[in-house]
Amino acid sequence: MLWTAFIMGLFGSLHCVGMCGPIALALPVASENKFSAVSKILLYNFGRTVTYVFLGLLVGILGEGVFLAGMQKWLSIGLGISLLIIALFSINIESRLIKNPYIGKAFFSIRILLGKLLKNTSAPAFFRTGLVNGFLPCGLVYMAIVGAVSMGSLTGSAMYMLLFGIGTIPLMLLVSVAGQLVSLNIRNNIKKLFPVFVTALALLLIYRGIRFDMPDDFSFWEVMQNMPMCH
């Protein structure tokens, strides 16, 4: 299941290009040489990944509790069905969350803080920008969190979010370096692929939940075939 985190980050970062692309393009690296610019952009992306791991640790506590309670199978199926409904009915989780007065206020505060950080060209500021950016409402991150919860352990959830964050770096680095080569129209068209990834994750979670109780050891089936029958 861990491998799905990296794949989700790698291909799901198509969504990041549409949502977080403007922030990546706004990073103040225009006056930097290539080595310095790439280094600072990597710091920004490393900051995002650190936040994702932190979120993974938080949800890992929930996932571990669910696993110990023997509910991981039903959690996986339930989350999968929820994601499938979101994909089929094109529910925009981000916009719905922002409409909440408390979340909307927090989102506004994060945007203000990001604006201040983007004016600072120091290396630590790039890292802090990534840390803060990781808390912005993002459907792709929520998908990853769903996958992290289904891991059922603190370590598994943290590793899931780490691999997810690493997977998002290549494309986001390309966007920051390539600059305006990735037009607004391209970013908007890329966003349309997002429901495909939501559907794929939903089906994976449902499948994983259904087969959760099925033993993978072939010896089980051999024993079953050789089981003595009563007549």
N, C-alpha and C positions, 0 to 999 in steps of 0.2 A: 504493500500500500504506500510505502514511503516514496517510491519512484514516481507516483502520481503527483506528488507535491512539486517536484522539479518540472515535470511536463506541464502542469497547470501554470506554473510561473512563467515558463518559457513561451508557451503559446498563448496563455491568457494575458501576457503583457501587451498583446495587441489592444486590449481594453485600456491598459495603462497609457498607451500612446494617445488615446482619445481623451482620457480623463486628466491624467497628470502631465501630459505632454507640455502644456503651457508653463508649468512650474519648471520642468526640465530645461525648456528653452530659455527660461528667465534666469537661470543660474549665471551669476556674473563672472564669466570666464573669457569674455571677448578680448580683454587686454593681456591674457596669460599666454605663455608659450604652450606648445602642444603637450609637453610632458606635464607641466603644472596643471593645465586645464583638465587633462584626463585623470590625474591624481585626485584633484578636488572633486570631480564628478563621481569618482569611485567612492570617495569619502561620503558623499551625499547618499549614494546607493547603499553603502554599508550602514549608514545611519537608519535608513528605512528598514533594512534587514534586522537590525538590532531591535527595533520596535516590534517587528513581526514576531521575533523570538519571544519577546516579553509577553505579547498577546497569547502566544502559544503556551507559555507557562501558566498564564491565568486560566485559559480554557482547559489546560491539562488537568488542573485540579478537579474541574467538573467532570471531565472525561474519565479520570481515574475513579471517581466516586461512582459514576454510572457503571463502569466495568465491574467494580467490586459488588455492585448491587445486582449484577447479572442482567442488565438492561441494554448492553451494548448493541445486541442484534436489533432490538426494536428502535433504538436511537438512530442507528444507521439507516434503517428503512424509513423511519419518520422524517429524518432530515432529507433523505433522497426524494421522497414524495413532495415535501415542501419546496425544494429547489425546482422540481419538475413543474409544479404549479406556477412558480415565479417565472420560469422560462416560457411556458405555454401562453401565459396571459401577459407577458412582457411587463411585469411589475418592476418599476424602478425603485429599488430599495433605498438608494441614496437620496433621491428627492423626497421620499416619504419620511425618512429619518430627519432630514433637514427641516421639514415642516413642524416637527415637534419643537415646542418653545425652548425646552431645556437643551436638547441636542443642537438646535439651530443656534442658540446663543454660544454654545461651546465651539461649534463650527466657525462662527464669526470670529471668535477670539483666536482660534488657530490660524485663520486667514490673516488676521492682523499681525500675529507673531511671525508668520512666514514672510509677510511683506517687509518687516524689519530685518529679518535674518538675511533676506536676499540682497540687502544693501551692503552687507558685510562681506568682504572678499577674503577674509582669513580662512585658513583650513578648518579650524574648529567650528566656524560658523556653517560651513558646508555640511559637516557631520551633524550639527544640531538641526539644520534645515531638514535633513533626512529623517532624524528622529521625530520631529514634529509632523512632517508630511505623512509618516506612517499611521498617524491617528486620524487622518482625513477620512470621511465616509467613502468607502470603495467597495463595490459589489464583488470584485475579484478577491479582495482580502477576506470578505465575509465567506466566500466560497472556500477559501483555504482554511479559515477557522472551523468551518463545518467539518472539513476533512481532518483537521487536527483533533477535534473533539472525539471523532470516531476512532482515533488511535487507542484510546482507553488508558493512557498513561502519561505522566508528567513529562518524562524524557521523550516519549514518542511524539507528543504534541509539539514540544519545542523543536525537535529535529524536523518535523513536518514543516513548520513555519520557516525554519532556517533554509531548507532546500527550496521551498517556495520563493523566498526572498532572493536566493542566488539565481533561481531561474528567471526572475524578472530583470536581472541586471543587464544582460547582453543587449536587448532591444532598447532599454531606457538609456544605456550608455550611447548607443548609436544615435538615438534621437538628440541627445544633448550635444554630441559631437557634430552630427550632420546639420543641426540647426534647421533652417527654413526649408531644407530639401524635403522634409516631411510636411506637406501642406495640410491646411485645415480640412480640406475635402477628403484627403487620404485618411486622416485621423478619424473623421466622422464615419467614413465607410468601414474602417476597421472595427469601430465600436459595434457595428451591426452583427459582427461575428460572435459577440459575447454570449447571446442566448445558446449558441451551439455548445460552448464550453460548459455552460450551466447544465444543459441537458445531459451532456456526457458525464459530468460528475454525479448528477442525480441518479442516472442509471447504474453507475459504478457503485454508489453507496447502497442502492436497493439490492443489487446483485450480491454485494458483500454481506449485507444483512441476511439475505435468504440462505446463503451457503455457510453462514457463520457456525452452525451446529454440525455441519457435515465434516466428518473426519477425512484428513488428507492422506492418512497412512493406508497403503494398499493392503496391509496385513489384516485390516479390519474387514475388508470385503472378502478376503480369503477365508477368514474364520466364519463369516456369515454363510459362505458357499458350502463349507464343510460341517456346518452345524447339524448335529443329529436331529432327526425328525421323529416325532411320536406318531404311531399308527394305531 
